[in-house]
Amino acid sequence: MFLRWMVRRDSPVDFGLWTNISPADLLIPLDIHVARVARSLGLLARKSNDLKSVTELTGKLKEFRPEDPVFYDYALFGLGVYEEF
């Protein structure tokens, strides 16, 4: 999450101070909420929450937004916290 805050720009919650790292290089933060929603939406097939799952989910999200796949982290997290999947 720290990298996301420091790298992403044009966002009300991110600082965007580090310009030497591209948002395209970030990995999605994976917690139980994000994992549950990603699996229910068919974005993540792996059962365990590990680095391979992070890589798989980030790769899938890059299909939608290659320049910033972590763009979807709040949406996935929020759905996982506030909705039952």
PyMOL Python script that loads the backbone (N, CA, C, O; Angstrom):
from pymol import cmd

cmd.read_pdbstr("""\
ATOM      1  N   MET A   1       0.823  -1.187   0.000  1.00  0.00           N
ATOM      2  CA  MET A   1       0.000   0.000   0.000  1.00  0.00           C
ATOM      3  C   MET A   1       0.872   1.258   0.000  1.00  0.00           C
ATOM      4  O   MET A   1       0.548   2.248  -0.656  1.00  0.00           O
ATOM      5  N   PHE A   2       1.978   1.206   0.741  1.00  0.00           N
ATOM      6  CA  PHE A   2       2.840   2.374   0.792  1.00  0.00           C
ATOM      7  C   PHE A   2       3.335   2.751  -0.606  1.00  0.00           C
ATOM      8  O   PHE A   2       3.318   3.923  -0.982  1.00  0.00           O
ATOM      9  N   LEU A   3       3.778   1.745  -1.372  1.00  0.00           N
ATOM     10  CA  LEU A   3       4.242   2.028  -2.739  1.00  0.00           C
ATOM     11  C   LEU A   3       3.129   2.651  -3.566  1.00  0.00           C
ATOM     12  O   LEU A   3       3.361   3.596  -4.321  1.00  0.00           O
ATOM     13  N   ARG A   4       1.932   2.126  -3.424  1.00  0.00           N
ATOM     14  CA  ARG A   4       0.800   2.661  -4.167  1.00  0.00           C
ATOM     15  C   ARG A   4       0.625   4.140  -3.857  1.00  0.00           C
ATOM     16  O   ARG A   4       0.467   4.948  -4.772  1.00  0.00           O
ATOM     17  N   TRP A   5       0.651   4.505  -2.579  1.00  0.00           N
ATOM     18  CA  TRP A   5       0.465   5.896  -2.188  1.00  0.00           C
ATOM     19  C   TRP A   5       1.565   6.790  -2.740  1.00  0.00           C
ATOM     20  O   TRP A   5       1.313   7.931  -3.126  1.00  0.00           O
ATOM     21  N   MET A   6       2.778   6.269  -2.776  1.00  0.00           N
ATOM     22  CA  MET A   6       3.909   7.088  -3.191  1.00  0.00           C
ATOM     23  C   MET A   6       4.081   7.156  -4.707  1.00  0.00           C
ATOM     24  O   MET A   6       4.684   8.104  -5.209  1.00  0.00           O
ATOM     25  N   VAL A   7       3.572   6.183  -5.440  1.00  0.00           N
ATOM     26  CA  VAL A   7       3.805   6.095  -6.882  1.00  0.00           C
ATOM     27  C   VAL A   7       2.635   6.627  -7.698  1.00  0.00           C
ATOM     28  O   VAL A   7       2.839   7.379  -8.651  1.00  0.00           O
ATOM     29  N   ARG A   8       1.411   6.246  -7.337  1.00  0.00           N
ATOM     30  CA  ARG A   8       0.256   6.649  -8.146  1.00  0.00           C
ATOM     31  C   ARG A   8       0.008   8.145  -8.030  1.00  0.00           C
ATOM     32  O   ARG A   8       0.145   8.735  -6.958  1.00  0.00           O
ATOM     33  N   ARG A   9      -0.364   8.750  -9.169  1.00  0.00           N
ATOM     34  CA  ARG A   9      -0.640  10.178  -9.228  1.00  0.00           C
ATOM     35  C   ARG A   9      -2.099  10.388  -9.635  1.00  0.00           C
ATOM     36  O   ARG A   9      -2.800   9.433  -9.970  1.00  0.00           O
ATOM     37  N   ASP A  10      -2.539  11.613  -9.603  1.00  0.00           N
ATOM     38  CA  ASP A  10      -3.897  11.967 -10.036  1.00  0.00           C
ATOM     39  C   ASP A  10      -4.961  11.218  -9.248  1.00  0.00           C
ATOM     40  O   ASP A  10      -5.929  10.713  -9.817  1.00  0.00           O
ATOM     41  N   SER A  11      -4.776  11.150  -7.954  1.00  0.00           N
ATOM     42  CA  SER A  11      -5.726  10.464  -7.092  1.00  0.00           C
ATOM     43  C   SER A  11      -5.879  11.268  -5.806  1.00  0.00           C
ATOM     44  O   SER A  11      -4.904  11.842  -5.321  1.00  0.00           O
ATOM     45  N   PRO A  12      -7.073  11.318  -5.254  1.00  0.00           N
ATOM     46  CA  PRO A  12      -7.247  12.084  -4.015  1.00  0.00           C
ATOM     47  C   PRO A  12      -6.601  11.434  -2.787  1.00  0.00           C
ATOM     48  O   PRO A  12      -6.439  12.096  -1.762  1.00  0.00           O
ATOM     49  N   VAL A  13      -6.233  10.158  -2.870  1.00  0.00           N
ATOM     50  CA  VAL A  13      -5.654   9.473  -1.713  1.00  0.00           C
ATOM     51  C   VAL A  13      -4.176   9.134  -1.883  1.00  0.00           C
ATOM     52  O   VAL A  13      -3.540   8.692  -0.927  1.00  0.00           O
ATOM     53  N   ASP A  14      -3.622   9.327  -3.057  1.00  0.00           N
ATOM     54  CA  ASP A  14      -2.228   8.965  -3.322  1.00  0.00           C
ATOM     55  C   ASP A  14      -1.372  10.225  -3.477  1.00  0.00           C
ATOM     56  O   ASP A  14      -1.819  11.224  -4.041  1.00  0.00           O
ATOM     57  N   PHE A  15      -0.148  10.165  -2.974  1.00  0.00           N
ATOM     58  CA  PHE A  15       0.748  11.318  -3.019  1.00  0.00           C
ATOM     59  C   PHE A  15       1.444  11.488  -4.366  1.00  0.00           C
ATOM     60  O   PHE A  15       1.603  12.613  -4.841  1.00  0.00           O
ATOM     61  N   GLY A  16       1.860  10.384  -4.988  1.00  0.00           N
ATOM     62  CA  GLY A  16       2.527  10.445  -6.279  1.00  0.00           C
ATOM     63  C   GLY A  16       3.869  11.142  -6.262  1.00  0.00           C
ATOM     64  O   GLY A  16       4.245  11.788  -7.240  1.00  0.00           O
ATOM     65  N   LEU A  17       4.593  11.022  -5.168  1.00  0.00           N
ATOM     66  CA  LEU A  17       5.875  11.720  -5.040  1.00  0.00           C
ATOM     67  C   LEU A  17       7.021  11.010  -5.739  1.00  0.00           C
ATOM     68  O   LEU A  17       7.986  11.654  -6.152  1.00  0.00           O
ATOM     69  N   TRP A  18       6.931   9.705  -5.877  1.00  0.00           N
ATOM     70  CA  TRP A  18       8.018   8.937  -6.486  1.00  0.00           C
ATOM     71  C   TRP A  18       7.734   8.763  -7.972  1.00  0.00           C
ATOM     72  O   TRP A  18       6.837   8.014  -8.360  1.00  0.00           O
ATOM     73  N   THR A  19       8.488   9.443  -8.778  1.00  0.00           N
ATOM     74  CA  THR A  19       8.251   9.409 -10.224  1.00  0.00           C
ATOM     75  C   THR A  19       9.147   8.407 -10.948  1.00  0.00           C
ATOM     76  O   THR A  19       8.986   8.200 -12.151  1.00  0.00           O
ATOM     77  N   ASN A  20      10.087   7.783 -10.237  1.00  0.00           N
ATOM     78  CA  ASN A  20      10.991   6.837 -10.895  1.00  0.00           C
ATOM     79  C   ASN A  20      10.425   5.421 -10.957  1.00  0.00           C
ATOM     80  O   ASN A  20      11.053   4.532 -11.533  1.00  0.00           O
ATOM     81  N   ILE A  21       9.240   5.195 -10.369  1.00  0.00           N
ATOM     82  CA  ILE A  21       8.554   3.900 -10.451  1.00  0.00           C
ATOM     83  C   ILE A  21       7.237   4.127 -11.164  1.00  0.00           C
ATOM     84  O   ILE A  21       6.507   5.067 -10.849  1.00  0.00           O
ATOM     85  N   SER A  22       6.933   3.273 -12.121  1.00  0.00           N
ATOM     86  CA  SER A  22       5.693   3.390 -12.878  1.00  0.00           C
ATOM     87  C   SER A  22       4.556   2.675 -12.148  1.00  0.00           C
ATOM     88  O   SER A  22       4.776   1.613 -11.565  1.00  0.00           O
ATOM     89  N   PRO A  23       3.356   3.231 -12.169  1.00  0.00           N
ATOM     90  CA  PRO A  23       2.208   2.520 -11.606  1.00  0.00           C
ATOM     91  C   PRO A  23       1.975   1.162 -12.273  1.00  0.00           C
ATOM     92  O   PRO A  23       1.377   0.272 -11.670  1.00  0.00           O
ATOM     93  N   ALA A  24       2.437   1.001 -13.497  1.00  0.00           N
ATOM     94  CA  ALA A  24       2.298  -0.276 -14.204  1.00  0.00           C
ATOM     95  C   ALA A  24       3.112  -1.384 -13.551  1.00  0.00           C
ATOM     96  O   ALA A  24       2.843  -2.563 -13.780  1.00  0.00           O
ATOM     97  N   ASP A  25       4.102  -1.024 -12.742  1.00  0.00           N
ATOM     98  CA  ASP A  25       4.966  -2.007 -12.092  1.00  0.00           C
ATOM     99  C   ASP A  25       4.481  -2.427 -10.707  1.00  0.00           C
ATOM    100  O   ASP A  25       5.073  -3.311 -10.087  1.00  0.00           O
ATOM    101  N   LEU A  26       3.422  -1.807 -10.220  1.00  0.00           N
ATOM    102  CA  LEU A  26       2.914  -2.132  -8.888  1.00  0.00           C
ATOM    103  C   LEU A  26       2.182  -3.467  -8.884  1.00  0.00           C
ATOM    104  O   LEU A  26       1.658  -3.903  -9.909  1.00  0.00           O
ATOM    105  N   LEU A  27       2.154  -4.107  -7.729  1.00  0.00           N
ATOM    106  CA  LEU A  27       1.410  -5.349  -7.519  1.00  0.00           C
ATOM    107  C   LEU A  27       0.218  -5.060  -6.623  1.00  0.00           C
ATOM    108  O   LEU A  27       0.308  -4.242  -5.708  1.00  0.00           O
ATOM    109  N   ILE A  28      -0.885  -5.721  -6.881  1.00  0.00           N
ATOM    110  CA  ILE A  28      -2.104  -5.500  -6.102  1.00  0.00           C
ATOM    111  C   ILE A  28      -1.910  -5.978  -4.664  1.00  0.00           C
ATOM    112  O   ILE A  28      -1.429  -7.091  -4.449  1.00  0.00           O
ATOM    113  N   PRO A  29      -2.272  -5.165  -3.685  1.00  0.00           N
ATOM    114  CA  PRO A  29      -2.244  -5.645  -2.306  1.00  0.00           C
ATOM    115  C   PRO A  29      -3.350  -6.691  -2.129  1.00  0.00           C
ATOM    116  O   PRO A  29      -4.512  -6.429  -2.439  1.00  0.00           O
ATOM    117  N   LEU A  30      -2.991  -7.848  -1.642  1.00  0.00           N
ATOM    118  CA  LEU A  30      -3.957  -8.945  -1.549  1.00  0.00           C
ATOM    119  C   LEU A  30      -4.240  -9.268  -0.088  1.00  0.00           C
ATOM    120  O   LEU A  30      -3.372  -9.763   0.631  1.00  0.00           O
ATOM    121  N   ASP A  31      -5.449  -8.985   0.333  1.00  0.00           N
ATOM    122  CA  ASP A  31      -5.895  -9.413   1.649  1.00  0.00           C
ATOM    123  C   ASP A  31      -7.097 -10.337   1.458  1.00  0.00           C
ATOM    124  O   ASP A  31      -7.466 -10.648   0.326  1.00  0.00           O
ATOM    125  N   ILE A  32      -7.696 -10.769   2.535  1.00  0.00           N
ATOM    126  CA  ILE A  32      -8.794 -11.726   2.445  1.00  0.00           C
ATOM    127  C   ILE A  32      -9.981 -11.161   1.660  1.00  0.00           C
ATOM    128  O   ILE A  32     -10.651 -11.894   0.933  1.00  0.00           O
ATOM    129  N   HIS A  33     -10.237  -9.871   1.804  1.00  0.00           N
ATOM    130  CA  HIS A  33     -11.371  -9.250   1.125  1.00  0.00           C
ATOM    131  C   HIS A  33     -11.149  -9.175  -0.382  1.00  0.00           C
ATOM    132  O   HIS A  33     -12.024  -9.542  -1.167  1.00  0.00           O
ATOM    133  N   VAL A  34      -9.976  -8.699  -0.776  1.00  0.00           N
ATOM    134  CA  VAL A  34      -9.638  -8.600  -2.202  1.00  0.00           C
ATOM    135  C   VAL A  34      -9.624  -9.990  -2.825  1.00  0.00           C
ATOM    136  O   VAL A  34     -10.142 -10.183  -3.924  1.00  0.00           O
ATOM    137  N   ALA A  35      -9.036 -10.953  -2.134  1.00  0.00           N
ATOM    138  CA  ALA A  35      -8.953 -12.321  -2.662  1.00  0.00           C
ATOM    139  C   ALA A  35     -10.337 -12.923  -2.860  1.00  0.00           C
ATOM    140  O   ALA A  35     -10.610 -13.534  -3.893  1.00  0.00           O
ATOM    141  N   ARG A  36     -11.206 -12.754  -1.876  1.00  0.00           N
ATOM    142  CA  ARG A  36     -12.557 -13.328  -1.965  1.00  0.00           C
ATOM    143  C   ARG A  36     -13.333 -12.749  -3.151  1.00  0.00           C
ATOM    144  O   ARG A  36     -13.960 -13.492  -3.906  1.00  0.00           O
ATOM    145  N   VAL A  37     -13.290 -11.442  -3.311  1.00  0.00           N
ATOM    146  CA  VAL A  37     -14.002 -10.802  -4.418  1.00  0.00           C
ATOM    147  C   VAL A  37     -13.388 -11.202  -5.753  1.00  0.00           C
ATOM    148  O   VAL A  37     -14.112 -11.501  -6.703  1.00  0.00           O
ATOM    149  N   ALA A  38     -12.064 -11.210  -5.833  1.00  0.00           N
ATOM    150  CA  ALA A  38     -11.389 -11.579  -7.082  1.00  0.00           C
ATOM    151  C   ALA A  38     -11.755 -12.997  -7.496  1.00  0.00           C
ATOM    152  O   ALA A  38     -11.971 -13.260  -8.679  1.00  0.00           O
ATOM    153  N   ARG A  39     -11.824 -13.904  -6.542  1.00  0.00           N
ATOM    154  CA  ARG A  39     -12.217 -15.283  -6.871  1.00  0.00           C
ATOM    155  C   ARG A  39     -13.668 -15.347  -7.331  1.00  0.00           C
ATOM    156  O   ARG A  39     -13.987 -16.045  -8.294  1.00  0.00           O
ATOM    157  N   SER A  40     -14.530 -14.634  -6.659  1.00  0.00           N
ATOM    158  CA  SER A  40     -15.945 -14.692  -7.036  1.00  0.00           C
ATOM    159  C   SER A  40     -16.201 -14.063  -8.399  1.00  0.00           C
ATOM    160  O   SER A  40     -17.154 -14.436  -9.083  1.00  0.00           O
ATOM    161  N   LEU A  41     -15.366 -13.119  -8.797  1.00  0.00           N
ATOM    162  CA  LEU A  41     -15.500 -12.491 -10.119  1.00  0.00           C
ATOM    163  C   LEU A  41     -14.738 -13.247 -11.211  1.00  0.00           C
ATOM    164  O   LEU A  41     -14.772 -12.862 -12.380  1.00  0.00           O
ATOM    165  N   GLY A  42     -14.054 -14.318 -10.825  1.00  0.00           N
ATOM    166  CA  GLY A  42     -13.300 -15.094 -11.801  1.00  0.00           C
ATOM    167  C   GLY A  42     -11.967 -14.474 -12.185  1.00  0.00           C
ATOM    168  O   GLY A  42     -11.384 -14.841 -13.205  1.00  0.00           O
ATOM    169  N   LEU A  43     -11.482 -13.544 -11.384  1.00  0.00           N
ATOM    170  CA  LEU A  43     -10.199 -12.901 -11.672  1.00  0.00           C
ATOM    171  C   LEU A  43      -9.027 -13.652 -11.078  1.00  0.00           C
ATOM    172  O   LEU A  43      -7.882 -13.441 -11.480  1.00  0.00           O
ATOM    173  N   LEU A  44      -9.303 -14.530 -10.122  1.00  0.00           N
ATOM    174  CA  LEU A  44      -8.250 -15.258  -9.420  1.00  0.00           C
ATOM    175  C   LEU A  44      -8.687 -16.712  -9.259  1.00  0.00           C
ATOM    176  O   LEU A  44      -9.719 -16.995  -8.651  1.00  0.00           O
ATOM    177  N   ALA A  45      -7.895 -17.628  -9.808  1.00  0.00           N
ATOM    178  CA  ALA A  45      -8.223 -19.052  -9.729  1.00  0.00           C
ATOM    179  C   ALA A  45      -7.515 -19.744  -8.571  1.00  0.00           C
ATOM    180  O   ALA A  45      -8.012 -20.736  -8.038  1.00  0.00           O
ATOM    181  N   ARG A  46      -6.374 -19.229  -8.188  1.00  0.00           N
ATOM    182  CA  ARG A  46      -5.584 -19.845  -7.134  1.00  0.00           C
ATOM    183  C   ARG A  46      -6.311 -19.805  -5.800  1.00  0.00           C
ATOM    184  O   ARG A  46      -6.989 -18.827  -5.485  1.00  0.00           O
ATOM    185  N   LYS A  47      -6.172 -20.867  -5.016  1.00  0.00           N
ATOM    186  CA  LYS A  47      -6.883 -20.972  -3.736  1.00  0.00           C
ATOM    187  C   LYS A  47      -6.170 -20.273  -2.584  1.00  0.00           C
ATOM    188  O   LYS A  47      -6.824 -19.741  -1.687  1.00  0.00           O
ATOM    189  N   SER A  48      -4.849 -20.265  -2.594  1.00  0.00           N
ATOM    190  CA  SER A  48      -4.111 -19.675  -1.477  1.00  0.00           C
ATOM    191  C   SER A  48      -3.822 -18.198  -1.743  1.00  0.00           C
ATOM    192  O   SER A  48      -3.764 -17.746  -2.887  1.00  0.00           O
ATOM    193  N   ASN A  49      -3.645 -17.469  -0.651  1.00  0.00           N
ATOM    194  CA  ASN A  49      -3.307 -16.049  -0.754  1.00  0.00           C
ATOM    195  C   ASN A  49      -1.805 -15.892  -0.573  1.00  0.00           C
ATOM    196  O   ASN A  49      -1.312 -15.733   0.544  1.00  0.00           O
ATOM    197  N   ASP A  50      -1.088 -15.940  -1.687  1.00  0.00           N
ATOM    198  CA  ASP A  50       0.364 -15.876  -1.652  1.00  0.00           C
ATOM    199  C   ASP A  50       0.866 -15.023  -2.813  1.00  0.00           C
ATOM    200  O   ASP A  50       0.075 -14.425  -3.542  1.00  0.00           O
ATOM    201  N   LEU A  51       2.176 -14.971  -2.976  1.00  0.00           N
ATOM    202  CA  LEU A  51       2.754 -14.136  -4.027  1.00  0.00           C
ATOM    203  C   LEU A  51       2.305 -14.585  -5.420  1.00  0.00           C
ATOM    204  O   LEU A  51       2.117 -13.749  -6.304  1.00  0.00           O
ATOM    205  N   LYS A  52       2.134 -15.876  -5.622  1.00  0.00           N
ATOM    206  CA  LYS A  52       1.651 -16.348  -6.926  1.00  0.00           C
ATOM    207  C   LYS A  52       0.244 -15.825  -7.201  1.00  0.00           C
ATOM    208  O   LYS A  52      -0.087 -15.498  -8.341  1.00  0.00           O
ATOM    209  N   SER A  53      -0.581 -15.745  -6.165  1.00  0.00           N
ATOM    210  CA  SER A  53      -1.925 -15.187  -6.324  1.00  0.00           C
ATOM    211  C   SER A  53      -1.865 -13.702  -6.643  1.00  0.00           C
ATOM    212  O   SER A  53      -2.622 -13.211  -7.481  1.00  0.00           O
ATOM    213  N   VAL A  54      -0.970 -12.990  -5.980  1.00  0.00           N
ATOM    214  CA  VAL A  54      -0.784 -11.568  -6.258  1.00  0.00           C
ATOM    215  C   VAL A  54      -0.377 -11.373  -7.715  1.00  0.00           C
ATOM    216  O   VAL A  54      -0.911 -10.504  -8.404  1.00  0.00           O
ATOM    217  N   THR A  55       0.562 -12.179  -8.173  1.00  0.00           N
ATOM    218  CA  THR A  55       1.025 -12.089  -9.562  1.00  0.00           C
ATOM    219  C   THR A  55      -0.095 -12.421 -10.539  1.00  0.00           C
ATOM    220  O   THR A  55      -0.262 -11.744 -11.554  1.00  0.00           O
ATOM    221  N   GLU A  56      -0.861 -13.460 -10.232  1.00  0.00           N
ATOM    222  CA  GLU A  56      -1.971 -13.855 -11.108  1.00  0.00           C
ATOM    223  C   GLU A  56      -3.016 -12.747 -11.192  1.00  0.00           C
ATOM    224  O   GLU A  56      -3.441 -12.374 -12.285  1.00  0.00           O
ATOM    225  N   LEU A  57      -3.423 -12.228 -10.057  1.00  0.00           N
ATOM    226  CA  LEU A  57      -4.454 -11.184 -10.046  1.00  0.00           C
ATOM    227  C   LEU A  57      -3.959  -9.901 -10.697  1.00  0.00           C
ATOM    228  O   LEU A  57      -4.697  -9.272 -11.455  1.00  0.00           O
ATOM    229  N   THR A  58      -2.740  -9.507 -10.419  1.00  0.00           N
ATOM    230  CA  THR A  58      -2.179  -8.310 -11.050  1.00  0.00           C
ATOM    231  C   THR A  58      -2.139  -8.476 -12.563  1.00  0.00           C
ATOM    232  O   THR A  58      -2.462  -7.542 -13.297  1.00  0.00           O
ATOM    233  N   GLY A  59      -1.747  -9.652 -13.034  1.00  0.00           N
ATOM    234  CA  GLY A  59      -1.732  -9.917 -14.473  1.00  0.00           C
ATOM    235  C   GLY A  59      -3.112  -9.814 -15.095  1.00  0.00           C
ATOM    236  O   GLY A  59      -3.264  -9.286 -16.197  1.00  0.00           O
ATOM    237  N   LYS A  60      -4.111 -10.314 -14.396  1.00  0.00           N
ATOM    238  CA  LYS A  60      -5.483 -10.243 -14.910  1.00  0.00           C
ATOM    239  C   LYS A  60      -5.953  -8.787 -14.949  1.00  0.00           C
ATOM    240  O   LYS A  60      -6.592  -8.365 -15.913  1.00  0.00           O
ATOM    241  N   LEU A  61      -5.640  -8.030 -13.913  1.00  0.00           N
ATOM    242  CA  LEU A  61      -6.044  -6.621 -13.885  1.00  0.00           C
ATOM    243  C   LEU A  61      -5.302  -5.790 -14.925  1.00  0.00           C
ATOM    244  O   LEU A  61      -5.815  -4.771 -15.387  1.00  0.00           O
ATOM    245  N   LYS A  62      -4.097  -6.218 -15.296  1.00  0.00           N
ATOM    246  CA  LYS A  62      -3.352  -5.529 -16.363  1.00  0.00           C
ATOM    247  C   LYS A  62      -4.054  -5.659 -17.710  1.00  0.00           C
ATOM    248  O   LYS A  62      -3.850  -4.830 -18.597  1.00  0.00           O
ATOM    249  N   GLU A  63      -4.873  -6.684 -17.869  1.00  0.00           N
ATOM    250  CA  GLU A  63      -5.644  -6.820 -19.110  1.00  0.00           C
ATOM    251  C   GLU A  63      -6.656  -5.681 -19.249  1.00  0.00           C
ATOM    252  O   GLU A  63      -6.988  -5.269 -20.360  1.00  0.00           O
ATOM    253  N   PHE A  64      -7.140  -5.180 -18.117  1.00  0.00           N
ATOM    254  CA  PHE A  64      -8.125  -4.098 -18.128  1.00  0.00           C
ATOM    255  C   PHE A  64      -7.477  -2.722 -18.134  1.00  0.00           C
ATOM    256  O   PHE A  64      -7.968  -1.799 -18.784  1.00  0.00           O
ATOM    257  N   ARG A  65      -6.374  -2.589 -17.407  1.00  0.00           N
ATOM    258  CA  ARG A  65      -5.715  -1.285 -17.267  1.00  0.00           C
ATOM    259  C   ARG A  65      -4.211  -1.505 -17.136  1.00  0.00           C
ATOM    260  O   ARG A  65      -3.679  -1.449 -16.027  1.00  0.00           O
ATOM    261  N   PRO A  66      -3.519  -1.752 -18.243  1.00  0.00           N
ATOM    262  CA  PRO A  66      -2.095  -2.091 -18.186  1.00  0.00           C
ATOM    263  C   PRO A  66      -1.214  -0.994 -17.583  1.00  0.00           C
ATOM    264  O   PRO A  66      -0.171  -1.287 -17.000  1.00  0.00           O
ATOM    265  N   GLU A  67      -1.622   0.242 -17.719  1.00  0.00           N
ATOM    266  CA  GLU A  67      -0.804   1.339 -17.196  1.00  0.00           C
ATOM    267  C   GLU A  67      -0.928   1.501 -15.676  1.00  0.00           C
ATOM    268  O   GLU A  67      -0.115   2.187 -15.056  1.00  0.00           O
ATOM    269  N   ASP A  68      -1.957   0.861 -15.072  1.00  0.00           N
ATOM    270  CA  ASP A  68      -2.167   0.997 -13.628  1.00  0.00           C
ATOM    271  C   ASP A  68      -3.107  -0.098 -13.115  1.00  0.00           C
ATOM    272  O   ASP A  68      -4.265   0.186 -12.807  1.00  0.00           O
ATOM    273  N   PRO A  69      -2.636  -1.333 -13.018  1.00  0.00           N
ATOM    274  CA  PRO A  69      -3.517  -2.427 -12.600  1.00  0.00           C
ATOM    275  C   PRO A  69      -3.989  -2.323 -11.153  1.00  0.00           C
ATOM    276  O   PRO A  69      -5.011  -2.911 -10.799  1.00  0.00           O
ATOM    277  N   VAL A  70      -3.273  -1.595 -10.318  1.00  0.00           N
ATOM    278  CA  VAL A  70      -3.642  -1.458  -8.910  1.00  0.00           C
ATOM    279  C   VAL A  70      -4.805  -0.469  -8.740  1.00  0.00           C
ATOM    280  O   VAL A  70      -5.305  -0.280  -7.631  1.00  0.00           O
ATOM    281  N   PHE A  71      -5.218   0.144  -9.815  1.00  0.00           N
ATOM    282  CA  PHE A  71      -6.348   1.067  -9.819  1.00  0.00           C
ATOM    283  C   PHE A  71      -7.576   0.435  -9.162  1.00  0.00           C
ATOM    284  O   PHE A  71      -8.389   1.145  -8.570  1.00  0.00           O
ATOM    285  N   TYR A  72      -7.718  -0.868  -9.257  1.00  0.00           N
ATOM    286  CA  TYR A  72      -8.922  -1.562  -8.796  1.00  0.00           C
ATOM    287  C   TYR A  72      -8.865  -2.011  -7.335  1.00  0.00           C
ATOM    288  O   TYR A  72      -9.814  -2.637  -6.862  1.00  0.00           O
ATOM    289  N   ASP A  73      -7.803  -1.717  -6.612  1.00  0.00           N
ATOM    290  CA  ASP A  73      -7.659  -2.276  -5.271  1.00  0.00           C
ATOM    291  C   ASP A  73      -8.741  -1.809  -4.304  1.00  0.00           C
ATOM    292  O   ASP A  73      -9.260  -2.621  -3.538  1.00  0.00           O
ATOM    293  N   TYR A  74      -9.091  -0.541  -4.315  1.00  0.00           N
ATOM    294  CA  TYR A  74     -10.130  -0.063  -3.398  1.00  0.00           C
ATOM    295  C   TYR A  74     -11.496  -0.660  -3.731  1.00  0.00           C
ATOM    296  O   TYR A  74     -12.268  -0.988  -2.830  1.00  0.00           O
ATOM    297  N   ALA A  75     -11.789  -0.799  -5.000  1.00  0.00           N
ATOM    298  CA  ALA A  75     -13.077  -1.377  -5.393  1.00  0.00           C
ATOM    299  C   ALA A  75     -13.183  -2.827  -4.934  1.00  0.00           C
ATOM    300  O   ALA A  75     -14.202  -3.227  -4.370  1.00  0.00           O
ATOM    301  N   LEU A  76     -12.144  -3.611  -5.169  1.00  0.00           N
ATOM    302  CA  LEU A  76     -12.171  -5.010  -4.748  1.00  0.00           C
ATOM    303  C   LEU A  76     -12.221  -5.123  -3.232  1.00  0.00           C
ATOM    304  O   LEU A  76     -12.959  -5.953  -2.699  1.00  0.00           O
ATOM    305  N   PHE A  77     -11.456  -4.311  -2.539  1.00  0.00           N
ATOM    306  CA  PHE A  77     -11.451  -4.333  -1.081  1.00  0.00           C
ATOM    307  C   PHE A  77     -12.818  -3.932  -0.534  1.00  0.00           C
ATOM    308  O   PHE A  77     -13.370  -4.602   0.339  1.00  0.00           O
ATOM    309  N   GLY A  78     -13.352  -2.841  -1.055  1.00  0.00           N
ATOM    310  CA  GLY A  78     -14.645  -2.349  -0.571  1.00  0.00           C
ATOM    311  C   GLY A  78     -15.764  -3.342  -0.771  1.00  0.00           C
ATOM    312  O   GLY A  78     -16.595  -3.531   0.118  1.00  0.00           O
ATOM    313  N   LEU A  79     -15.797  -3.975  -1.919  1.00  0.00           N
ATOM    314  CA  LEU A  79     -16.814  -5.004  -2.156  1.00  0.00           C
ATOM    315  C   LEU A  79     -16.665  -6.161  -1.183  1.00  0.00           C
ATOM    316  O   LEU A  79     -17.658  -6.718  -0.714  1.00  0.00           O
ATOM    317  N   GLY A  80     -15.449  -6.517  -0.885  1.00  0.00           N
ATOM    318  CA  GLY A  80     -15.189  -7.635   0.030  1.00  0.00           C
ATOM    319  C   GLY A  80     -15.566  -7.319   1.467  1.00  0.00           C
ATOM    320  O   GLY A  80     -15.955  -8.211   2.220  1.00  0.00           O
ATOM    321  N   VAL A  81     -15.453  -6.067   1.846  1.00  0.00           N
ATOM    322  CA  VAL A  81     -15.782  -5.670   3.218  1.00  0.00           C
ATOM    323  C   VAL A  81     -17.287  -5.472   3.377  1.00  0.00           C
ATOM    324  O   VAL A  81     -17.868  -5.888   4.380  1.00  0.00           O
ATOM    325  N   TYR A  82     -17.912  -4.844   2.397  1.00  0.00           N
ATOM    326  CA  TYR A  82     -19.298  -4.437   2.544  1.00  0.00           C
ATOM    327  C   TYR A  82     -20.326  -5.351   1.886  1.00  0.00           C
ATOM    328  O   TYR A  82     -21.525  -5.196   2.117  1.00  0.00           O
ATOM    329  N   GLU A  83     -19.886  -6.274   1.096  1.00  0.00           N
ATOM    330  CA  GLU A  83     -20.785  -7.207   0.433  1.00  0.00           C
ATOM    331  C   GLU A  83     -20.359  -8.632   0.739  1.00  0.00           C
ATOM    332  O   GLU A  83     -19.178  -8.897   0.964  1.00  0.00           O
ATOM    333  N   GLU A  84     -21.296  -9.530   0.749  1.00  0.00           N
ATOM    334  CA  GLU A  84     -20.950 -10.941   0.952  1.00  0.00           C
ATOM    335  C   GLU A  84     -20.774 -11.615  -0.403  1.00  0.00           C
ATOM    336  O   GLU A  84     -21.692 -11.644  -1.223  1.00  0.00           O
ATOM    337  N   PHE A  85     -19.617 -12.136  -0.615  1.00  0.00           N
ATOM    338  CA  PHE A  85     -19.316 -12.853  -1.854  1.00  0.00           C
ATOM    339  C   PHE A  85     -19.109 -14.296  -1.545  1.00  0.00           C
ATOM    340  O   PHE A  85     -18.842 -15.088  -2.448  1.00  0.00           O
TER     341      PHE A  85
END
""", "prot")
cmd.dss("prot")
cmd.show_as("cartoon", "prot")
cmd.util.cbc("prot")
cmd.orient("prot")
